[in-house]
Amino acid sequence: MASLPGRRASEQVRRSPQKANLRTSAFDVRLFLNSPGLSRKVETFRAKEIVITQGDPANNVIYIQEGAIKLTVVDAAGKEGIVGMIGRGDFCGEGCLAGQTVYMCTATAIAPTTVLVIDKDEMIRVLHDEHRFSDRFIAYLLSRSIRVEADLLDQLFSSTEKRLARTLLLLARYGAPGSPQRVLPKVSQETLAEMIGTSRTRVNLFMNKFKKLGYVRYNGEIRVNDSLLNVFLHD
């Protein structure tokens, strides 16, 4: 689900779903994680409920079946920042597999969300025993790393308008396996502003512009149209 600022972003967002579908045709992670042979528990959360808390012991890996989660970090001075938004098919808490003893961020549901909670030791066992799953999980971690790098480049070099467009496309799951979800999880303009490092006023300005151009529709919920990719075609 990674993309780079500028023209390359639209090309990658357009290409990625087809490639991803070819990979998922061979091995379905969602189906595998729901199989009886895997020890895990299913938990559901309402919007604004906390899934994991920064600083708590990191004992589980979380896999999102449905819904969406906001990842936040609070610094020593008590200032909170949004570090990511993840959704169906994503993992969080995977740092415990690399030796992290506590969770590094808080994960909060931003919509009704269903997750699989997989014990760290069980996750390690499955990664060793099921090579196809291990390959897919490694690919996921690499794509997550690329996404973080792209986010940094986006923050450094892209205009506010392009940062907002990219964030909306990523929230709509453009570039992720399967078809994009046209209707976004409920997310406020304040949250969007914090995610892209600007003010709510600027977000409102560009959201009105996108709506006028037909790139998005919103009336209590945000619906993203393919035409939003046009934002990346103009420097």
Buried (B, 14 or more C-beta within 10 A) or exposed (E): BBBBBBEEBBBBBBEBBEEBEEEBEEBBBBEBBBEEEBEBEEBEBEBEEBBBEBEEEBBBBBBBBEBBBBBBBEEEEEEEEBBBBBBBBBBBBBBBBEEBEEBBBBBBBBBBBBBBBBBBEBBBEBBEEBEEBEBBBEEBBEBBEBBEEBBEBBEEEBBBBBBBBBBBBBBBBBBBBEEBBBEBBBBEBEBBBBBBEBEBEBBEBBBEBBBEEEBBBBEEEBEBBBEBBBBBEEE
